[in-house]
Amino acid sequence: MSNIADKIERNQNLVSSINQPLAVVGLEKIGRKMAGKLLTPAVWAANYSVNGKTPDKIDVSLFGTGLLGGAAGPASIITGLVKAVVDDNVEHRLKQVRSSEKPEVRMSIKPTDAFSFSAPAINAMKIASMGGTAWQHKNGLWVYITAGKNLLVPNFKPQSFVKIYRPVWPLQPMGGGKFRMTAKK
């Protein structure tokens, strides 16, 4: 039984992305069109209250596209399913990264995908140039660490990494709010 629970937890985004459109279509078929349109935001609210998890910009834009109807609806559902698979993979690897670090810093570690829409390694370099530490874990995921209210941490030494980007310490400003950075393998 725990094996099934593990699979559901590991694929939570995909399960949700499959069930929501089915529920929306079902509600619309029985004449509850407005309830169907409000289902996704209701699920987001539940996720936030239970897990503290909020939808990202792409999820919100896919929801908006789906509201347009017509060909945009199925396209946004398919795109959402692919995105859900990617999100589940990132979350699984993030759990591995966090478990390899000290308990007191685990929840401060985030995937570099959350930083901006650039490639993960590019985001890692941006983070380092802005004064933070970013690294690639042995599972391939690029991550970074924050403190307090999303302040970048310049001198963090991860327990397990393949490559690390961080600013030269002590910080050496280069102008424009950027710092000299270094890369190590």
N, C-alpha and C positions, 0 to 999 in steps of 0.2 A: 504494500500500500504506500509506503514512504517513497518508493521509486516513482510512482505516479505523481505524488505530490511534488517531488523534485523536478520532474519533467514539466509540470504545470508552472512551477515557480520559475524555472529556467526559461520558459517560453511565454511568460506572462503578457508581454506586449502583443505577441502574435495571437494568442488566445483572445485577448480583448479586441484586437483589430478584426478578427473573424466574427466574433459574436455581436459586436455593436452594429455593423451594417445589416446583419440578419435580423436583429431586433428592430432596427429602424424600418426595414422593409415590412416586417410583420405588423408593426404598429400602423404604418401607412395603409396597409391592405385592409385593416379593420376599421379604417376611418379615423385614426388618431394621428393625423399628419403632424400637428404641432408637437405632440408628445414625441414623435419620431425625431423631429428636429432638435428637441431639447435633451434627448438621451445622451448624446456625446458630452455636452457640457456637464450633465449630471454625473456621468462616470468620472470626468475630470475632477469634479468637486469631491466625489467619494475617494478617489485616489489621493487627493491632497489631504483629506481629513485622516485617512488611514496611514499613508506612507509619506506624506509631506512632499509628494511628487507632483510637479506641475507640467502641463504640456509645453513642448518647445514651439518655436516660431513655425517650424515646418508642419507640425501637427495642426496648429491653428489655421494655417493657410490651406491645408488639405481639407479641413472641415469646411472652411469658407467656400472652397471650390466645389465641394460636394453639395452644398446648399444650392448651387446654381442649377443643378439637375441636368437633364439631357445626357450628352456624352461625357460631360465633366464628372458626373456622379460615379460611374464605374471606373473611370480613369483615376479618380482620387482614391477610390477603394483599393485598387490594385497597387497604386503607389504607396498607400498607407500600409498594405501588407508587406511589401518589400522593406519599407522603412522599419516596420515592427521587427522583422527578422534581424536586421542590422542592429537595432536598439537592444534586442535581447542578447545578441552576441557581445556587444560592448558592455552591457551590464554584467554579464557572466565573467568576462575578463577583468572588469573593474573590481569585482568581488575578490578575484585571485590576487590582484595587485594590492588591495587593501589588507588582505589577510597576511601578506608578506611583510607588512610594516607594523610598527609599534601600535598598540591599541589606541593610544591617546591621539594619534594623527590620522587614523584610518578614514574617518568621515570627512576630513579636510582635503582628501585626494579626489580629483575630478579628471575626467577624460578631456584631452585638449580639444576635442570636437565641440565641447561646451563653450570654449573660449571665443571662437569665431568660425566662419564657414570655409576657411582655408584647409588645405591638407594638414593632417595631424602633425607631421614633422615641421611644417612651416609655422603652425601655431606654436609649437614648442620653442622655436627660435624667437618668435614675437614675444612670448612670455619671458624668455631669458633676457631679451633686450629691454624689456620693461621692468626688470628687476626681480623676476621670479625664477623658480627652479622647475624644470620640466624634464621628464625622462621617459625612455622607452623601456617597459618591463620586458622580461624574457618571453612573455606570452604575446608580444608584439604591440600591445596597447600603449599609446603615448598618453601620459598623464601629467598633471601639475598639482601643486599644493597651495592652499591658501590658509590664512589665519584671520581670525576675527570676521570682519565684514568684507570678505573676499579680498583681503590684502595679499599680494603675492609674497612668498617667502624666498628670500635670496640665497640663503646659506643652508638649505636642507640637503642632507645626505641620505638618499634612499637605501634600504637594505638590499634591494635586488634591482639591477638595471643592466641594460645592454648598452645604452648611450644616454648621456645626460647633458643638458644645456642649462647653464646658469650664468648669472653675471659674475664678472671678476670681482673678488672680494679683497679689500674693501671696494665698495661701489665706485666705478669710474665713469662719471657722466660723459656722454658724447654729444649732448645738445638735443633739443627737441624732445626732452623727457625720456631719452633712451640711455642705456648703459652698455659699456663694453661687455661682451659675453664670451664664454668659453665653452668648448664642447669636449667631452671625454668619452672614451669607450672603455 
